[in-house]
Structure formats: C-alpha cells, structure tokens
C-alpha cells in the first residue's frame, strides 16, 4: 500500500460516496488509486465548483463533502469555494496535491503554499510529510470539519508522499485532540436563566440562523415554538428552519428582509438568537438588539457570542441539545397579544411591488414556482437580485433552501445544486440564478450532461449585474459602471449545445403552464425568464 491507497481507505472508512475534483500530475496518484474503490468521481469543469458541489452534498447529507484538486492553480482556484464554505460553516474535506516534498519552497512548477493561502478561512489545515500519518490526519480532518462550528479542513499532500509505501494501515476508531473540545451541552445554570426570562417576557422572539439547520435542530425548534407559542424569524442562512407559511414564522430579517420581521426584532423584549452570527447583513445596527430587551445568544462557537452584540445571557452549545434540554424544563408563558400584533404587522407591512407587465415579475414568478414545486424540493439560490427575490418570495414547505450567505459567492447555485441532486436523487432540485451568476458556472452544464445530473436551472435575465446596478442607481444616481452584460450568450443555443430542454418566458402570461412543463419529469431543463432591467429588489 502507498499513501494514495491509504487516502482512499480513509475515505471509505468515512463512507464517502462522491469526490468532486479536477486532476493534475500532483494529485494523479490519488486519482489512480480511487479507481480500485467504489467511490464515484465527478469531473468538475473548474476547481472552485468542486468545493461548491461538495458543499451542496454536505448541506444535504449532514456529512463532510469531499473535493480533490491538483497543486498550484488547481489549489488556488478552489480557494473561493473553501472560503464560501467557511463563511457558512459547511463541513468540507479538501484534498490538494502538492509538488515533491523535497522541492517545497523552491518555486518549482505549479507550487503554491496552499496551507498558508487558506489559513484565514479553514478550521484547520495539514501538510502531510509522512505517509504513516495519513490515517490519523484524515480521521482528525473529518472530525474537525463536522463538529463544533462546522467548516472546511484542507489536507495538502505532496506527490512523493502519495507514492510512498506504508508498512501498515489502521484507521483510528477515536479522535483525541487536546486543544479541540467543542462544547455541545448548554450550561444548566444559563439554561435556567433563559427559562426564567421566557416566563417573564411579554414579547419574546426567536431569531434562527444557519446553525439551527447545521445542528439538525429544525424539528426541535418547531416543536418548541409551537408548544410555547413563540414567534420565529430567521437570517438568510436560517431560511427553511420553519415552513414559510407556518403561523409562528414571521420572515427573514436584515437589510433585504421583511419589514415586519425587522419590526418584530426591534419591539421584542426578549430576543433569542440561535446559531446566528449577528453579522451586518442580518443586523446592521447591533446596538439596537441590545436596547430595552434581554438578548440571549446561543451558539456552538463561543467566539461568536458577544463579538458583534453583547448578550444579557450567553449560552454556548449545540442548538439541538439546547432545545432538547429546554424542553425538559417545566415552565409556561403567555403572549397572545404579541402574536396578534405581529400578525397585523405581517398583514399590513408586506412590501408593495409595481411590476412591469411586459416582463416576468420575479417575485410573483418565484412564488408561483414555489407553490408548484414538490413538498420536499430543494431550491438553490445564487447571489445577486435573484437571491433577494428568492429569499423574499420562495415558499419553503418541507424542503430545503440553500444559498451562499456569508460570502455571497456568484456562481454558487449550479454546482451546489449538482451536489444536492447526487446526494438526494429522489428530490426535485431547482437552481435559480441571474444571467451574471449563470455565466460564472455555465461550464458545469457539461458535468451535468456527462454524469446525468438532472438539475433544473432558471436564469432570471435582465442583461445587467442587477444588484450592483441597483446600488449604482441609488448611490450614483444611475451613473452605471461595468454592469452591462451585453454580449451574453443565446441561452437557447447553450441549452441545445448541452442537449438540454429549453424554455423562454417573456412575461407572466402562460407562466403557470410553463412552470408545470419545467417541473415535469426528472430531467435537465434550462428556463430563461426575461426581467425588467430596471426592476428593483425593494
């Protein structure tokens, strides 16, 4: 057995089913050894998308996604995907080939210090120097990636280490890391403080972030909110923690959130932030959520608590365990007047749109699409105006909603949707993007064709980088700079080139029938929707 064989043994021990990647000489021993395994390899067309696809699979399965690329430009290309996963706490194990260990630091062909380059956005990184260390390193990497605050781990392996022999192979059963002991159970005294505040509160509110979904606490959250009649709002990454039309759900908060959700945050007297970073997109004035209210901040990462807003009650722990422990506490609370107030806000404060009837209204279209999607469908939104419309108007039933929230990475939706579909082939998977973000990953239509990945893609086309154009509209009084997408390809011909079905919607007339055709069957379809170039998300 050589080092590359040992890597494959490690992946098999972790029940890895797919590896997304792009080969090169420095990772060739790995890709040669994987031929002897049942692990499936997916050739992505650019390395960044290997991490995005692995991210989609990780978010769907709850286990680390895996990607493997070569050294130099292969490794540097994957960095954006790693940073995207880090910002949203998605567990990945990223394997990079490296030049011969004896040549490290010599600036040889395709050498890049990838462990140094990714230092600020990985949970941990390894440079493997001894093939005997491979089993321990991989066991640690999978453990670190998927415990505590989840995130990507990078393993850089020189080609000579991949080719070096091992005297024996034994995959560790346990991990013991002296300096890494993530807290899972919430402190009992802090839990009781939260319960006492809930008993006193007249206007309590739970704000959930992506941490609730990452911990698998969706059902616990819903049960807790229903039993105690506590309203819930979410950050962008928390969308899907509650069904959109659940009576206790009052929308997404933040700059692009629902006005009534933000008002609920401001007027609450007890705000429980769970698995949320209190970052600027959700809370652009952190001082406001500490004024005239009790702030409880629950997070598995102690570094997040108090970073942007000082909580009254900090509580470190995993959301699933904390909701389970809180359910064991005997308490009662009553705040029906508060719920009636929020219901009135929701009824009267929904933003009024004035769409141009000559084009597709993205808000109405996304709502109609959502209503027609299957109960457990997965909606993957890209970044830009399409993301804000998706967050505001997609209806989550019993499915999932994925997007790049923390980093806001354009081109995310198509490769991530591929990872989702491979992880859950029985689910309907729809990727929604703008014409700008589509062109950042349209090369993956080849991957979808090659490996028969039936993702359905919608392109909201307005011939602009819409979100930046909108910013320039407000900030620079329509003085537009470098946002015109003139020269974009004919999408009908693009679809034909990749043997995909194609649909074009010019306005809302006939949209319902077109959506029915789009969603029928489990096959690759590209739908183009023409959007008013001057349409705004607000």
C-alpha positions in Angstrom: 0.0 0.0 0.0 1.1 3.5 -0.8 0.0 6.8 0.6 -2.6 7.3 -2.2 -4.1 3.9 -1.4 -4.3 4.9 2.3 -6.2 8.0 1.5 -8.8 6.0 -0.4 -9.1 3.6 2.6 -9.7 6.6 4.8 -12.4 8.0 2.6 -14.1 4.5 2.5 -13.9 4.3 6.3 -15.8 7.7 6.4 -18.4 6.3 4.0 -17.6 8.9 1.3 -19.6 8.2 -1.8 -18.5 11.0 -4.1 -15.3 13.1 -4.7 -15.6 16.2 -6.8 -12.5 17.4 -8.4 -10.1 18.1 -11.3 -6.9 16.1 -11.8 -3.3 17.2 -12.4 0.0 15.5 -12.1 0.4 16.3 -8.4 -2.9 14.5 -7.5 -2.7 11.7 -10.0 -1.6 9.0 -7.6 -4.8 9.7 -5.6 -7.0 9.5 -8.7 -5.2 6.3 -9.8 -5.9 4.6 -6.5 -9.5 5.7 -6.4 -10.1 3.5 -9.5 -9.9 0.5 -7.2 -12.7 1.9 -5.0 -16.5 2.1 -5.2 -16.2 5.9 -4.6 -17.6 7.8 -7.5 -15.6 10.7 -9.0 -17.2 13.7 -10.6 -15.0 15.7 -13.0 -15.9 19.4 -12.4 -15.1 21.9 -15.1 -13.3 24.4 -12.8 -11.9 23.8 -9.3 -13.9 26.4 -7.5 -17.1 24.5 -8.3 -15.6 21.3 -6.9 -15.9 22.9 -3.4 -19.4 24.3 -4.2 -20.6 20.8 -5.3 -19.1 19.2 -2.2 -20.8 22.0 -0.2 -24.2 21.2 -1.7 -23.7 17.5 -0.9 -22.6 18.3 2.7 -25.6 20.5 3.4 -27.9 17.8 2.1 -26.4 14.8 3.9 -25.1 16.5 7.1 -21.7 14.8 6.5 -18.5 16.5 5.1 -18.3 16.9 1.4 -15.0 16.0 -0.3 -13.2 17.6 -3.2 -9.7 16.9 -4.6 -7.6 19.1 -6.9 -4.1 19.4 -8.0 -1.3 21.7 -6.9 -0.6 25.3 -7.9 -3.5 26.8 -9.9 -5.7 23.9 -9.1 -5.3 24.6 -5.4 -5.6 28.4 -5.7 -8.7 28.0 -7.9 -10.5 26.0 -5.2 -9.9 28.8 -2.6 -13.1 30.7 -3.3 -15.2 27.5 -2.7 -13.4 26.9 0.5 -14.0 30.5 1.7 -17.6 30.2 0.8 -18.0 27.1 2.9 -16.1 28.6 5.8 -18.4 31.7 5.8 -21.5 29.5 6.0 -20.0 26.8 8.4 -20.3 24.0 5.9 -18.1 20.9 6.6 -15.7 20.0 3.8 -12.5 18.0 3.5 -10.5 19.5 0.7 -7.6 17.4 -0.6 -4.9 19.2 -2.7 -2.0 17.6 -4.4 1.4 19.2 -3.9 4.8 19.1 -5.5 7.5 16.8 -4.3 8.2 17.5 -0.6 11.9 17.8 -1.3 11.2 20.7 -3.6 8.9 22.7 -1.3 10.0 26.3 -1.1 11.9 26.1 -4.4 9.2 27.8 -6.5 9.0 24.9 -8.9 6.4 24.3 -11.5 2.8 24.5 -10.0 4.0 25.0 -6.5 1.8 27.2 -4.2 1.7 27.4 -0.4 -1.9 26.5 -0.2 -1.9 25.8 3.6 -0.7 29.4 4.1 -3.1 30.8 1.5 -6.2 29.4 3.1 -5.2 30.0 6.7 -7.8 32.6 7.4 -10.8 30.6 6.2 -10.3 26.9 7.1 -10.9 25.4 10.5 -7.6 23.6 10.2 -5.1 22.6 7.6 -2.5 19.8 7.2 0.7 19.4 5.1 1.3 15.7 5.1 5.0 14.8 5.3 4.9 11.2 6.4 2.6 8.6 4.8 2.2 6.8 8.1 0.3 9.9 9.4 -2.4 9.7 6.7 -4.9 7.6 8.7 -4.7 9.9 11.8 -4.8 13.1 9.7 -7.9 12.0 7.8 -9.7 10.8 11.0 -9.0 14.2 12.6 -9.9 16.2 9.5 -13.4 14.6 9.2 -13.9 15.0 13.0 -12.9 18.7 13.0 -14.9 19.5 9.9 -18.2 18.1 11.3 -18.1 19.0 15.0 -18.5 22.2 16.9 -18.9 25.0 14.5 -18.6 23.1 11.2 -16.3 24.2 8.4 -13.7 23.2 5.8 -10.4 21.4 6.6 -7.6 21.3 4.0 -5.2 18.4 3.5 -2.2 19.1 1.3 -0.3 16.0 0.2 3.0 16.1 -1.8 3.1 13.7 -4.7 6.1 11.7 -3.2 4.1 11.2 0.0 1.2 9.8 -2.1 3.6 7.4 -3.8 5.5 6.4 -0.6 4.9 2.9 0.9 3.1 2.3 4.2 4.3 -0.6 6.4 0.7 -1.0 7.8 -2.7 0.7 7.8 -5.0 1.1 10.7 -7.8 3.7 10.7 -8.3 5.2 14.2 -11.5 4.5 16.0 -11.4 7.7 18.0 -10.0 11.2 17.9 -8.2 12.8 20.8 -7.2 16.4 20.3 -6.1 18.1 23.5 -6.8 21.6 22.3 -10.1 20.9 20.5 -13.0 20.2 22.8 -16.2 21.8 21.3 -19.0 22.4 23.8 -22.2 20.7 22.9 -24.3 20.7 26.0 -25.5 24.1 27.3 -24.7 25.2 30.8 -27.5 24.2 33.1 -27.5 27.5 35.1 -27.6 29.5 31.8 -30.5 27.4 30.6 -32.5 28.1 33.7 -31.8 31.8 33.3 -33.3 31.7 29.8 -36.4 29.8 31.0 -36.9 32.4 33.8 -36.8 35.2 31.2 -39.2 33.4 28.9 -41.7 33.2 31.8 -41.5 37.0 32.3 -41.4 38.0 28.7 -44.4 39.7 27.0 -42.9 40.0 23.5 -40.4 37.1 23.0 -38.9 36.3 19.6 -36.5 33.6 18.4 -34.2 34.5 15.6 -32.6 31.5 14.0 -29.5 31.3 11.8 -27.9 28.6 9.8 -26.6 26.9 12.9 -30.1 25.6 13.7 -30.1 23.7 10.3 -26.5 22.6 10.6 -27.2 21.0 14.0 -30.3 19.2 12.8 -32.4 21.1 15.2 -35.2 22.1 12.8 -37.8 19.8 14.4 -36.8 20.7 17.9 -37.1 24.4 17.1 -40.6 24.0 15.5 -41.8 21.9 18.4 -40.5 24.5 21.0 -42.1 27.4 19.1 -45.4 25.7 18.7 -45.7 24.5 22.3 -44.8 27.8 23.8 -46.3 30.0 21.1 -43.1 31.9 20.5 -42.8 33.8 17.1 -39.7 33.0 14.9 -37.8 35.0 12.4 -34.6 33.9 10.5 -31.5 35.2 9.0 -30.8 34.4 5.3 -28.9 31.2 6.3 -31.8 30.2 8.6 -34.4 30.1 5.9 -36.1 26.7 6.0 -35.8 26.3 9.7 -39.6 27.0 9.8 -42.0 26.4 6.9 -42.7 29.8 5.2 -46.4 29.6 5.9 -46.1 28.4 9.5 -48.3 30.6 11.7 -45.4 31.2 14.1 -43.0 32.3 11.3 -42.6 36.0 10.5 -40.0 36.2 7.8 -36.3 37.0 7.2 -34.7 39.8 9.0 -32.0 42.2 7.7 -31.3 44.8 5.1 -33.3 42.8 2.5 -35.6 41.1 4.9 -39.3 41.7 5.6 -40.2 45.0 7.3 -42.4 43.2 9.8 -39.6 40.8 10.7 -37.3 43.7 11.5 -40.0 45.5 13.4 -40.6 42.3 15.5 -36.8 42.3 16.3 -36.9 45.9 17.4 -40.1 45.6 19.5 -39.3 42.3 21.2 -38.5 42.4 24.9 -36.7 39.0 24.8 -34.7 38.1 21.7 -33.2 34.7 21.5 -30.5 34.5 18.7 -29.8 30.8 17.9 -27.0 29.8 15.6 -26.7 33.2 14.1 -23.6 35.4 13.8 -25.3 38.8 14.4 -23.5 39.9 11.2 -24.2 43.1 9.3 -26.5 41.6 6.7 -29.0 40.4 9.3 -28.3 43.1 12.0 -26.7 46.3 10.6 -27.0 48.1 13.9 -26.1 45.6 16.6 -26.8 48.1 19.4 -30.5 48.1 18.5 -30.9 44.5 19.5 -29.5 45.1 23.0 -31.6 48.2 23.8 -34.7 47.7 26.0 -34.6 44.0 25.8 -33.0 40.8 27.1 -30.7 39.4 24.5 -29.9 35.6 24.7 -27.2 34.5 22.3 -26.9 30.7 21.7 -24.1 29.4 19.6 -21.8 26.4 19.4 -18.9 28.8 18.7 -18.0 30.8 21.8 -16.1 33.3 19.7 -19.3 34.4 18.1 -21.1 35.3 21.3 -20.5 38.9 22.1 -18.5 39.5 19.0 -20.9 42.0 17.5 -23.5 42.5 20.3 -23.1 41.9 24.0 -25.8 39.4 25.2 -27.6 39.5 28.5 -27.4 35.7 28.7 -24.6 34.0 26.7 -25.2 30.3 26.2 -22.6 28.1 24.4 -23.8 24.8 23.0 -25.3 22.9 20.1 -28.8 24.2 19.2 -30.3 20.7 19.0 -29.1 19.8 22.5 -30.2 23.1 23.9 -33.7 22.9 22.6 -33.9 19.3 23.9 -32.8 20.4 27.3 -35.1 23.4 27.4 -38.0 21.2 26.6 -37.3 19.3 29.8 -37.8 22.5 31.8 -41.2 23.0 33.3 -42.5 26.5 32.5 -45.3 28.3 30.9 -45.7 31.7 29.2 -48.5 33.6 27.5 -48.2 36.3 24.9 -51.2 36.0 22.5 -51.4 39.8 22.3 -47.9 39.9 20.9 -48.7 37.3 18.3 -51.8 39.2 17.2 -49.7 42.3 16.9 -47.1 40.6 14.7 -49.9 39.1 12.5 -51.2 42.6 11.9 -47.7 43.8 11.0 -47.4 40.9 8.6 -50.8 41.7 7.0 -50.1 45.4 6.6 -46.4 45.8 6.1 -45.8 43.4 3.1 -43.8 45.5 0.5 -45.9 46.5 -2.4 -44.4 45.8 -5.8 -45.3 47.6 -9.1 -44.0 45.1 -11.7 -43.7 45.9 -15.4 -46.4 43.7 -17.2 -44.2 43.5 -20.3 -41.7 41.3 -18.3 -41.7 38.4 -15.8 -42.3 39.7 -12.3 -39.6 37.8 -10.4 -41.5 38.0 -7.1 -44.7 36.6 -8.5 -42.8 34.0 -10.6 -40.8 32.7 -7.6 -43.9 32.4 -5.5 -45.8 30.5 -8.3 -42.8 28.3 -8.9 -42.6 27.5 -5.2 -46.2 26.6 -4.9 -45.8 24.1 -7.8 -42.6 22.6 -6.6 -42.7 19.3 -4.7 -43.2 19.2 -1.0 -39.6 18.2 -0.3 -38.0 20.0 -3.2 -34.7 21.8 -2.8 -34.3 25.4 -4.0 -30.7 26.6 -4.5 -30.4 30.4 -5.0 -27.4 32.1 -6.4 -26.2 35.6 -5.5 -27.5 39.0 -6.7 -31.0 40.3 -7.1 -32.2 36.7 -7.8 -31.0 35.8 -4.3 -33.0 38.6 -2.6 -36.1 37.8 -4.6 -35.7 34.1 -3.7 -35.3 34.8 0.0 -38.3 37.1 0.0 -40.7 35.1 -2.1 -39.7 31.4 -2.2 -42.1 29.3 -0.1 -40.4 26.6 1.9 -42.7 23.7 2.6 -40.9 20.6 3.9 -37.9 21.0 1.6 -34.7 23.0 1.8 -33.4 26.4 0.8 -29.6 26.8 0.1 -27.6 29.9 -0.9 -24.2 31.5 -0.3 -25.0 33.9 2.6 -21.8 34.7 4.4 -19.5 35.2 1.4 -22.2 35.9 -1.3 -20.4 34.0 -4.0 -21.8 34.3 -7.5 -21.8 31.1 -9.5 -22.7 29.0 -6.4 -26.1 27.7 -7.3 -25.5 25.3 -10.3 -22.5 23.3 -8.8 -24.2 23.3 -5.3 -27.4 22.0 -6.9 -25.5 19.2 -8.6 -24.1 18.1 -5.2 -27.6 18.2 -3.7 -29.0 16.1 -6.5 -26.3 13.5 -6.3 -26.9 13.3 -2.5 -30.7 13.1 -2.8 -31.6 11.9 -6.3 -35.2 11.4 -5.2 -35.6 15.1 -4.6 -36.6 17.8 -7.1 -33.7 20.3 -7.3 -34.0 23.7 -8.8 -31.2 26.2 -9.2 -32.2 29.8 -9.7 -29.6 32.4 -10.9 -29.2 35.6 -12.7 -27.6 35.9 -16.1 -24.4 37.2 -14.5 -24.1 34.3 -12.0 -25.1 31.8 -14.6 -22.1 32.7 -16.8 -19.8 32.1 -13.8 -20.7 28.4 -13.7 -22.4 27.5 -17.0 -19.4 25.3 -17.9 -20.9 22.8 -15.4 -23.7 22.1 -17.8 -21.1 19.7 -19.3 -20.7 18.0 -15.9 -24.5 17.6 -15.6 -24.6 16.0 -19.0 -21.6 13.7 -18.5 -22.8 12.3 -15.2 -26.6 12.6 -15.9 -27.4 15.0 -13.0 -30.9 16.2 -13.7 -30.9 19.7 -12.1 -33.4 22.2 -13.3 -32.0 25.7 -13.9 -33.8 29.0 -14.1 -32.0 32.1 -15.3 -33.6 35.5 -14.4 -32.2 37.6 -17.3 -32.1 41.3 -17.1 -28.8 41.9 -19.0 -27.2 43.6 -16.0 -25.3 42.8 -12.9 -28.6 43.7 -11.3 -27.6 44.1 -7.6 -24.6 46.3 -8.4 -26.7 48.3 -11.0 -29.3 48.8 -8.2 -26.7 50.1 -5.8 -25.4 52.4 -8.5 -28.9 53.6 -9.2 -29.3 54.7 -5.5 -25.8 55.8 -4.8 -24.5 57.2 -8.0 -27.9 58.4 -9.5 -27.9 56.0 -12.4 -24.3 56.5 -13.3 -23.7 52.9 -14.3 -20.2 51.4 -14.5 -19.2 47.9 -15.6 -22.6 46.3 -15.1 -23.9 45.9 -18.7 -23.9 42.3 -19.7 -24.2 42.9 -23.4 -22.6 40.1 -25.2 -24.2 37.3 -23.1 -24.8 34.1 -25.0 -28.0 32.9 -26.6 -29.3 30.6 -23.9 -31.4 28.5 -26.3 -28.3 27.6 -28.2 -26.4 27.0 -25.0 -29.1 24.5 -24.0 -29.0 22.9 -27.4 -25.2 22.6 -27.1 -25.6 20.5 -23.9 -28.7 18.6 -25.0 -30.9 20.3 -22.5 -34.6 21.2 -22.9 -35.1 25.0 -23.1 -38.0 27.3 -22.2 -38.4 31.0 -22.6 -40.9 33.1 -20.6 -41.3 36.7 -21.6 -44.0 37.8 -19.2 -46.4 36.3 -16.6 -49.0 35.3 -19.2 -48.7 31.5 -19.5 -46.1 31.3 -16.7 -48.1 28.7 -14.7 -48.3 26.3 -17.7 -44.6 26.9 -18.5 -43.6 26.1 -14.9 -45.7 22.9 -15.0 -43.7 21.8 -18.1 -40.5 22.9 -16.5 -41.1 20.8 -13.3 -42.5 17.7 -15.1 -40.2 14.7 -15.1 -36.7 14.4 -13.7 -34.6 15.8 -16.4 -32.2 18.7 -17.2 -34.1 21.8 -18.2 -32.9 25.4 -18.8 -35.6 28.1 -18.4 -34.9 31.7 -19.3 -37.1 34.4 -17.7 -36.9 38.0 -19.1 -36.8 40.5 -16.3 -37.3 44.3 -16.5 -33.7 45.6 -16.5 -34.7 48.4 -14.2 -36.6 46.2 -11.6 -35.5 46.6 -8.0 -35.5 44.2 -5.1 -37.1 46.8 -2.9 
